[in-house]
Each structure stands twice: as C-alpha cells, then as structure tokens.
Amino acid sequence: GEIYSLLNGQLPLPGKGCEVSDPNTQTKLRSCPLWAGYGNSIPPSVQETDWLAMAERWSAREEYDYAMAAFLHFIETNGTNPIIDLHLASISGVWGQTEIAIALYGRVIATTDNELLLLAARLNAILTLPPVVPNDPEAEQIQLKNDLDQFNFQKIFKTPIKDETILLRHIGRTLFHAAHRCSYHEVEIQKKLATLLQRLAPRLTPIPPAAVRRRRVFPRKVIKIGFVSAYLSEHSIGKMLAELIAQLSQHFEIYIFHLDQHSDHVSQFIDSNVAKSQLLDRTLSLQVARDSIIKAELDILIYTDLGMEAWSFFLAFSRLAPIQCVWWGHPVTSGLASIDYFLSLDSEVSDAQSLFYSEQLIRFQYINTAPFVQVDLQASAHNIDRNSLLTGARFGPPESSGGAIYLVLGRLFKLHPKFDDVLLRILDTDPTGIIALIIEPQRFILHDLWSRLKKRALFLFGNDLLLRRIRFLHYWKYIEILSIATLVLDTYPYGGCLTALDAMSNGVPLVTLPSTFERGRFAASIYAQMNFTHLVARDADDFISIVTRLGTDATFRDQAIASLQGAYPQVHHTRDVANEWAKFFTRVLR
C-alpha cells in the first residue's frame, strides 16, 4: 500500500495494528514499517539529512521494511526524486508489485535527464521479473533475451561508467527469479547481461595483477581457498556448507569473505574453523572488496551462490584468484568469462547439460548435507489443534480440513505452472486431502499465485472448487505443520534441498519428481546417497499415484516411513564430499 499511495502522490495512512494514542505521533505515522523505523531501529537524535543515507544502506542490505520506513520519513519532509523512485521501484519489485515497479521506473524516465538514472531505470525495468513464475515462462525468457539484445543494440549509454560501484548502486539486482523459470534460454540471457554490464562499466573487469593471472608452482606447503557469500550463516547456504568447510580446513588454508555481518551459531562455527574470516563492507567500493580478496593471495576462489544478490555477482566479473568457481547454492550458470568451473553433481541428466553452463561443469558424486537435529514431531503434534491450524489458513471459502495433509515446503516463487496441474490433480484424486503451502510475507506474491492456480483450475475442471482445500500457513508454523503432515511434496521442476532434508530427517516421507537440471534433482540425489528410491517418481502420473497412495493408504505410508528412517543414517557423507572436493582442488592446480 505504501508504494501505491506514493505513486498517486499521497502519503500512506497507518496500516491495521499501527494505531498509537499520541495524536502528534499519529500525524507522522504512515505504515507499520515506518513505525518500526521510528520506534525500534532509529535513535531519536538522527538528523533529517541522515534518513536518505540510512534508507539507501538498508536497501543495500536487503532490509526492505526499514528502508521503506526511512524513505517515507525522508519523503514527508523533502518529497521524492528520481533516485528515491529507483529505490522504491526496486523494493516494490522484490515485494511482487511488478506493475508498480515498472510505473515508478517510467516516472524516473519521464522526470530526469540524468543519463545514468535514465540508464538505470530502463535496464531495471527489463530485469524486473515477477516473483511468481508466469503461465508461459519460455515466452517471458525469450522476450527478456530480445530486450537485452535491443538494449545492447541501441547503445543508450554512450559514455562508459568510470566508477563501477555507481552502476552496482543504481542497478543493484540480478536475474534471481529467472532460475525458477527453468528455461533453456538462461545461459544466453546470463551471457547477454554480462556483456551488457561490461560494456556499460569496463572497470567491472579490471586487468588483474600478474600474481592473480599466474597459477602458482606446486607442490607448495598449503593451498589457499576462499569462499565469498552473503549467506554463510543460519541460511540454507551456510547450513549446507558449514561442515564441509570445517572438513576442508583440515587440509587447506580457508578464507571466508562475508558480505553481511552475522553472529548466529552457523557463522560462528564456520569462522572458528577457518584461517581467516573477513567482512567485506558493502558500503565501500567494489575495488576495496577486490583488493581485500587479492591480498589473501588465494589459489582458488569459490562463489557459493552467484545470482542471489548483486554484490557478489558484480565482484565475480573480476579475476581475483587463478582459479574461480561457483557452487550450486543458486543453481544457475553465471554467464561470466571470469568463472572457470561450476561445481555441480553427478545426477545432472547427461553430459549435454554442459551446454547450459558458461563454466566447465564439474560433477561430484556426493552431495553435501546439513546435519539436522531431529525434532520430536510426535510431541509437537500432540499439542496442536489441527482444525484450528488449518481453518485459519484458508484463502478461499471454507471446506473440511479432514483427510491427508500434503505439505509443500518450497517457497511460493519456486512453484512452476507445470506443478499447478500436479497439485490440482492430487486434490481431484483424493477428495478429502488438503494441500498446505508456506505463505510469503509479500501479499502480492500470494495473490499472483492464487490467480494462476484459479485460472488453471477453471481450465481443467470448469470451476475452482478444488482450491477450497488449499491452505496457506505462516513460516513460523513450519514445525507445527510438519509435525501433522501426512507427507511432503517436493516442488517441480525447481526442487528443494534443505527443505527435503528437513522432511527426511524427521521421518516425513517426501515424494520427488526429478527434472532435467540439477536444481530439480537435489532430493533425488539425497535419496540416491541413502540408497532409497521408493519415493522418486518416474513422471507426473507416477508422482500423483505415489502421493495419493501415501495419503490414503496408512499401511503403505507406515512402511515408507520405516524404510526412510532406516535409510536416513546413510545420508551424511561429509568426509567423502570433502575428499572429492580436495581431489578436484589439487588436480585443477597442477
């Protein structure tokens, strides 16, 4: 609502639950995020001129609620301007308000003659993809590819940008959601984007020092390996890599370069097991960050999740170590000539998959896993009122909450239109079953997904009655719903990894349908490592058959749970994973 009001030239009114008793405060209070800004995060002594700087810092750190609060406070006194509109458009895009984002970019184009801001608005408008996958993702990706070609052809920005950090500040986005389209066009798109950014800011790819260009002579006493990420913390990236990094540190000198400040137990575990841990401050220039990495004199540099945020993506244009790799933390090619290897898994369908990577594809046999501590789900289930939990989570008209609970743990933006048919057919096959989805905090993402599901249900069945048995639950009820779930559905064609381990580790059957790319084969890879393939489907029909049998046949489900619990102890191969990585490191440096 904040951005809608701003676009109409009005300040937003307080949202529900934001009322305060002090009338003077009420006149200033415009939204819950603004209230958080006033009351929880910003000291009273802050000067008016500091609000914009703080807003930009929060936006860079992806703390969008606080950023919005500070922007709104600044606008109350000073009004908006094209730079603020760029930030608000970026936030609205993240929140799923794609049309508003495009409109704000249009307002920048209409109200400024600054060449850099015009460039940023036009390019960001191209790169703003709806978080929810559209009905025809292939058509969208073809259009994106053509738009990038046209942008390159038009040569809108004639003077190269001398300070590449300025480009980062104004563009500040990656094609994160493109990965969820699972498109065969993505390697072309990533390469076109990289080419365009390099043309706009040639200093993104500075000539590296001779020591970086030259591979060192081996054997030497120790090999130095660096990891760069904003998510080596209590995030799926940190959880999946923590034990592997600790194992590797026994044989190599490991350097961690954090792009965000962390103090949780995962980051502390990682930092305590490596030679050096350093924070690369995002408020400084890219060159300062590059110099910090070059100073470590690494032999190999690994980006764990290229494409999830802009800072590491822009850093990766540079050659900062003789060998540079990207891991599958965000399982899509980088499109960058500076990245030599993509560290994937042997479960990629065929060698032909290498055509969809700009890097040389390295296929490891073992998948690293996160050592989950098992939750006592039975104890949790005893304390849960099933009807209350599910009845309060419906989006459409009410219907019975009885029957099997088919839980989807994947984020809503990972749900592909191909998966819509599967969900609807499950509900059609099991007339008492309930599908439970984890809600997103951004309501526009939920509305867009619901609209897509409704349109598909009308096409397949002539009505949308099946949608009455879909429930949306808050992320904080994750353990509660997992404890009473009949089974978990892995999403398709973009699957889960940490969520799959979450279900398996607690003995909740997870059914998976492997897709072509590794991003849709994580659960199958984990099951293969356990020598357990009972719940790996051959096709969509087989997936629906396994799912509904588990949901309606208690004996079959009990047998599946017993087999899963017996196989799960075989899943963790941290030492084998570390040995495989170590062999790759030593071989590639020869």
Secondary structure as GFF3:
##gff-version 3
##sequence-region A 1 590
A	DSSP	alpha_helix	2	7	.	.	.	ID=ss1
A	DSSP	alpha_helix	23	28	.	.	.	ID=ss2
A	DSSP	alpha_helix	32	36	.	.	.	ID=ss3
A	DSSP	pi_helix	37	41	.	.	.	ID=ss4
A	DSSP	alpha_helix	50	60	.	.	.	ID=ss5
A	DSSP	alpha_helix	64	78	.	.	.	ID=ss6
A	DSSP	alpha_helix	82	94	.	.	.	ID=ss7
A	DSSP	alpha_helix	98	111	.	.	.	ID=ss8
A	DSSP	alpha_helix	115	127	.	.	.	ID=ss9
A	DSSP	alpha_helix	137	154	.	.	.	ID=ss10
A	DSSP	alpha_helix	164	171	.	.	.	ID=ss11
A	DSSP	three_ten_helix	176	181	.	.	.	ID=ss12
A	DSSP	alpha_helix	186	200	.	.	.	ID=ss13
A	DSSP	three_ten_helix	202	204	.	.	.	ID=ss14
A	DSSP	alpha_helix	210	213	.	.	.	ID=ss15
A	DSSP	beta_strand	224	229	.	.	.	ID=ss16
A	DSSP	alpha_helix	236	248	.	.	.	ID=ss17
A	DSSP	beta_strand	253	258	.	.	.	ID=ss18
A	DSSP	alpha_helix	265	272	.	.	.	ID=ss19
A	DSSP	beta_strand	276	279	.	.	.	ID=ss20
A	DSSP	alpha_helix	286	295	.	.	.	ID=ss21
A	DSSP	beta_strand	300	303	.	.	.	ID=ss22
A	DSSP	alpha_helix	310	315	.	.	.	ID=ss23
A	DSSP	beta_strand	323	327	.	.	.	ID=ss24
A	DSSP	beta_strand	341	345	.	.	.	ID=ss25
A	DSSP	three_ten_helix	351	356	.	.	.	ID=ss26
A	DSSP	beta_strand	360	364	.	.	.	ID=ss27
A	DSSP	alpha_helix	377	382	.	.	.	ID=ss28
A	DSSP	alpha_helix	386	391	.	.	.	ID=ss29
A	DSSP	beta_strand	405	408	.	.	.	ID=ss30
A	DSSP	three_ten_helix	412	414	.	.	.	ID=ss31
A	DSSP	alpha_helix	417	429	.	.	.	ID=ss32
A	DSSP	beta_strand	434	438	.	.	.	ID=ss33
A	DSSP	alpha_helix	443	461	.	.	.	ID=ss34
A	DSSP	three_ten_helix	465	469	.	.	.	ID=ss35
A	DSSP	beta_strand	470	473	.	.	.	ID=ss36
A	DSSP	three_ten_helix	475	477	.	.	.	ID=ss37
A	DSSP	alpha_helix	478	484	.	.	.	ID=ss38
A	DSSP	beta_strand	487	489	.	.	.	ID=ss39
A	DSSP	alpha_helix	498	505	.	.	.	ID=ss40
A	DSSP	beta_strand	510	511	.	.	.	ID=ss41
A	DSSP	three_ten_helix	518	520	.	.	.	ID=ss42
A	DSSP	alpha_helix	522	529	.	.	.	ID=ss43
A	DSSP	alpha_helix	540	552	.	.	.	ID=ss44
A	DSSP	alpha_helix	554	567	.	.	.	ID=ss45
A	DSSP	three_ten_helix	568	570	.	.	.	ID=ss46
A	DSSP	alpha_helix	574	588	.	.	.	ID=ss47
###
